[in-house]
Amino acid sequence: MTIYSGPVFEMAADQLTVVADHLNIPMDERDRLLMPKRSITVSCPIRRDDGTIAVFEGYRVQHHLTMGPTKGGTRFSPSVDIGEVAALAIWMTLKCALVGLPYGGAKGGVRVDLTKISRRELEALSRRYMQEMIPFVGPHIDVMAPDMGTDEQVMAWFMDTYSMYRGQTVTEIVTGKPVASGGTVGRREATGRGVAHLAKRVMSQLAIDASNATAVIQGFGNVGSYAAQELHRFGLKVIAVSDHTGALHDSRGLDIPALMRHAGTRGSIAGFSKEMEFDPSQILTLPCDVLVPAAIERVIDAEAAENLTCRILAEGANGPTTPEADLVLQNRKPEIFVLPDILCNSGGVVVSYFEWVQDLQQLFWEEEEVMRREYQLLDRAFERMLARAKAEKISNRIAAMAIAVEKGRTAMNLRGLFP
């Protein structure tokens, strides 16, 4: 029996099983690699604007602390549960190990529908959640960051709540903060930029001319919008995008700068163009060179994988492709080049690490330095993944996960069990 359940956690467990089989890891070691070190569930009562009291359920899962403090985002969503949060923490562990960061993975969440609370209630909920987490987090224990439904402002409230408890400003308790509050330049754009940078690397390998290439983006939040912006800057035509309100399609290419301004003002792509409205259920199968799923988990199942028409699948979201879809993609002809999520969207945690380092040192870098270092780490991990995949004739996902699992397993075995 386990408290972790649901399709997202089962998916993470299945992926680890595939890699463990490939690496011939003994059965008695596998649970230690899979099961989280610590899971916290809290009640977050707040006073509503009408004077009533509402209680929201919050979670934090710290996967393991073998290689340093844990690191991971906090999402506010009505669908959050402990299984989903645990799976995201596992993927964060793999992500950090793959790109060489001194972290284990963590994730947090609050089950809340943000459309049904006011801004004042959001601040109260953010502060209460952090207050409940104070015994379990710290700059060298667990460092929070934004995720779906949270942003720079929520991180500023988290930091202020923790700092009031400590009696001094502790900027390094969270990353993804506003620059004015100790954040780093380039953090907001980091994940999307990383997705686009790696997609461009693959385009060069496949001899795809950016000026004649097309891209489709599912999800136009922080990751998807900045990925679209960078791909547009590289010369690709972004022919379709979608978010929770609908989809837009124009074979001539969308005006991405204008769409970003619209979404920044309105909060979504809704209302940008009646003529370009499109069925969101068909966006993943549109013919394109680069497909970026940047929304939620498990959107590409086996059936969807059969119908993909892209040349590059750049996974901006966490866990967008199911293990069943992976089997389909491995046998697809012509081949689709998969940039797995634990590499493709790791630019965010890479620059979060840079923010943490800068906060600890109280020495801040220019944006050019942040970007240079981000791309350096991404390129190194990309090259290691490709070399491993080619040498062992395995998929990019298995290669990336094998590198990460080996690093975590080695660290665990060297430290041993205490007592």
N, C-alpha and C positions, 0 to 999 in steps of 0.2 A: 504494500500500500504506500502511496505517496500523495502529498498535498498538491503535486503538480499534475495537471491534466489539461486536456484540450488539444486541438489540432496543431497549434503553433508549437507547443512544447514537444508534442510527439514528433513533429517535423524535425526539430533540433536534435532530438534523441536519435532519430533515424539517420540523420546526416552523420552524427558522431559514430554510430554503429558501422556505417559504410567505411569511414576512415579508419576506425579501429580494426576492422577486418583487413583492410589493405595493409596496415602497419603490423598486423599480427600481435596486437596488444592482448595480454592475458585477460581472461574474463574478470579476475578478481581486482584488476586495476581500473576497469571501465567506469564503475559507479563513482569512483573518486574524481574522475575527469568530468563526469556529467553532473553530479548532484551539487547544488549550490552550497556554499559554506554557511550562509546565513540568510534567512528570510524574515522580514518584519511585516506585520499587518497592523495598521493603526486606524482608529476612528478619529475623524477630523470634524468636530462640531464647530459650526459658525452661526452667527446671528444674521438672519436674512434682513433685507431692507425693510420688510414689513414687521419686523420685531420677533418673528418666529425663529426657532432653532432648527437647523438642518444638520444631519450627520452624513459625512461622506467617508467612504472606505479608501484607505491609501495603502500602498505597498512599497517595499524596497527589497530587492534581492541582490545580494553580494555573492557572485559566483565563486571566486576564490581570491585569496590574498597572498598567494605564494610568491609572486614576483613584485609586489608593491601594493599600494592602496588600490582599491577598486575605483572604477571610473565608468560613468554612464549617465544617460539622460533620464528625465522624468516626464512622462506623458500624461496629459489630462484628456481623458476620452471616456465615453459611456461604455465602451466595450472592454476596458482594461480588466484583466484578472491575473491571479498569481501565476498561472501557467504561462501566459503570454509574457509577463514581465521576466520570468525565469528564463524563457527561451531567448529573449533579447539580451539578457545578461550573459548567457553562454556565448552568443554570437559576438558580444563585445569583448569577451575574453580572447576569442580566436582572432578578432580584428587587431587587438593590441599586440598580441604575440606575433602575428604575421608582419606587421610594420615595425616591430621592434620597440614598443613603448613599455616602460616599467610599471605596468598596470595589470590588474585583473579586471574582469568585467563586472559591471553592476547595471541595474536598471530600476526605475521606480515609476510609480503611476498613481493617479487618483481617478476613481470611477465617477465622472461628472460630465454632464452635457453642458458645454460652455455656452450654448445658445440660450440656456435657461437661467443663467446667473449674470448679475451685473458686474461692472468693473470693480466696484467696492467689495462685492462678495468674492470676486476672484482674488483680490489682494488678501482678504481675510483667510480664504482657503489656502492660498500659497503660504502665508505666514504660519498658519496652524500646522500644515503638513511639515514644514521645516522644523517647527518647534517640537513636534512629536518625534522627528528623526534625530534630534540633537544627540541623544545618547549613543547613536550608532554610526555617526558620520564625523568626518574631520579631514583637514588637509592632508593627513598621512594615513587616513583610514578609508574614506570613501568620498569622492569628489563628484558632485552633481553637475548636470549640464541640461540644456533644453532638449526637447523632443517634440513629438506631435502634440499640439495644443498648448505648448509653453514657449516662451520667447525671452528676449533680453530683459524685459521688464520683470517677468516672474523670477528670473535669476537674481536681479537686483533686490527683490523682496526677500528671496531666500538668504542672500548674503547679509542683508541688513538684520534679519531675524537672528541669524547665527552670531553676528557681530555684537548685537545687543546683549546676548547671553554671555559672550566672552568678555564684554566690557572694553573691547577694542575692535578696530576694523580688521576683518579677516577676509581679504579679497580672494584668497586662494581656496576657499571652501567650495566655490562653484566656478565653472567656466561658461562661456557664452554670455557674459555680462555686457552691458553697454561699455564702450571704450571709456566714457567719463567716470565709470565706476570700477576701473581696474581691468576692463576687458582688453582684448588685443585687436588691432586692426586686422582685417582679413578673416575673422572667425565666422561672421555671418555668411560669407560667400564660400567658405572653405569646402564644404561637402560637394556642392554643385560644381565648383571649379575642379575639384578632384575627379569627379565623374567625367567631365568634359575632357580634361587633360588625358586621362587613361583611354577614353574613346578615340582621341586624336592619335595616341600612340598606336592603337590597333589599326586605325585607318591607314597610317603610314606603312605598317606591315602588310596590309592587304592591298596596298596601292590604290586606295580610294581617294580620289581628288575631292577635297573639301568643297571646292567651288561648284561641284556638280552633285554634291551629296545632299541627302535629306535626313531629317530626324523627326521622331515622334516622342512626345513626353507625356507619360501618364502620371498625373499629380503635379500641380503647379504651386506647391508650397515653397518653403525655403529651398529645399534641395532641387526640385524640378525647375523652379524659375531661374535659379542661378546656373544650372546646367544648360538650360535653354539659352540664356544670355551668352554664355561662353561659346556654345556651339554656333550660335548666330555670329558671334565675333570672329570665329574661325572661318566663316564663309558658308556654313551649311544653311540650307533652307529648313526651318522648323515648320513642318507642314501641318502638324496637329498637336494640340495639348488638351488635357482634361483636368478637372478637379472635382470636388464633391458636388458642384452645382451643374456640371454638364461638360460638354466638349466643343472644341472649335477645330475646323479643318479648312485649309486653303492650299491647294496644290502649288500655288505660286509662292507660298511661304508667308507665314504670319509676321506682322510687325511686332517683334518681341519687345523692343524698348517701350513701345506704346502699350503693349499688353501688361508689361510689368508695372508701368505707372498706373494703369487702370486697376490691376489687382491690388497694388499697394494702397490705393485710395478706397476701393470698394470692399476689399477683403476676399475677393474671388474673381474668377473670369466672367461671371454672369453679367450680362448686359453689354459686353464688349462689341458684339456684332450678331444681329439676327441672321444675316445671310450666311455666316460661317458656322452656325450651330450644326452639331453632328451627334450621332448616336455614340455615347461613351462606351457602350459594350463592344463596339467594333474597333476601338482605337488601337488595341494591341496587335491586331492583324493587318493594319494598314501597311502596304509596301513601303519600305524605307531602308536606308543604310544603317541608321543607329536608332535603336529603340531603348528608351530609358523608362522602366517602371520605377516611379519615385513616389508611390503612394503608400500602400499597406502590404501586409504579408499575404502570400498564397494566392496571388492574382493570376499566375501562370500555372495552370494544372496541365495534365497530360493532353487533354483535348486542345487547349490553347496552344501548347507547344507544337502540336502537329500543324497548326494553322499559322504559325509565325512566318512572316515574309521578310524579316530584317536580316541584315548581314552581321550586325554586332548587337548583342544584348548587354547593355550596361546597367547593372542593377543598382539603382540609386536608393531604393527602399531596402529595408531589412527583410530577408526571407521572402522575396516575391515569387520565387520559383520552387515548386514542390519537388520532393525526391522522385515522384513518378514522372514529372515533367523533365527532370534531369536525364532519366533513362531514355526518354524520347529524343531529347536534344543530342545525346551522345551518338545516336544512330541516324541523325538527320542528314540527308543529302539534298542540296549542298549544305555544307557545315555552317552552323551559326557560331560565331566566336563569342563565348560567354565571359564577361567580366564579372566574377562572383561578388556578391555583396560585401563579404568581409574584406575585400580589397577595394572594390569600386567606390564604396561610400565611406571609406575610412579617413578621407581628408578632414572630416569634421573632428574626429577624436585626435588626429595628429595635431591640428591647430589648437584644439583644447589643451593638449599637452603643452604646447608652446605658451599658451596663456598662463597655465599653472606655473610653469618654470619662470616666466617673467614676473608673475605676482610674488613668488617666493624670493626672487632676487631683487625685486623692485628696480628692474632694468628692462626697458621696453624697446622693441625692435621696430624698424620701419616696415611698411607693408611689403615692399619688394623682398626683404629678408625673410619674412614669414612665408611668402609664396615660394621663394627659392627652396627653402628648407622643406616645405610641404611636398613639392614635386620631387625633391631628391629622395625622400623616404618612400613615396609612392612608386617612383621608377625602380628603386632597388627591390621592393617587394614584387613588383610586376615581373622583373627579369628573373627573380628566383622562382616565381610561380611557373613561368614559361619553361625554364630550364628543367624543373622537376616534372612538369607535364610531358615534355618531350622525352626525357630520359626514361620515364617509367610507363609511357604510353597510357596516360590517364587523363581525365578531364581536368580543366583548369580549377574547378571547384574542389575536387579531391586533392589536387596538388597544393592549393592554397591552404586547405584545412589540415593536410598532413604536416606541412611546415609548422603551422600554429600548434597543433596537438603535440607534435614532437617536442617543441620548445617548452610547453607547459608541463608535459609529462616528465621531461628531464629535470626541470626545476623542482617538481614535487618529489621525485625520487631522491634527488640530492639532499633536500632538506629533511626527508624522512618523515616518520610519524612521531608525534610528541604526546605523552612521554614514551 
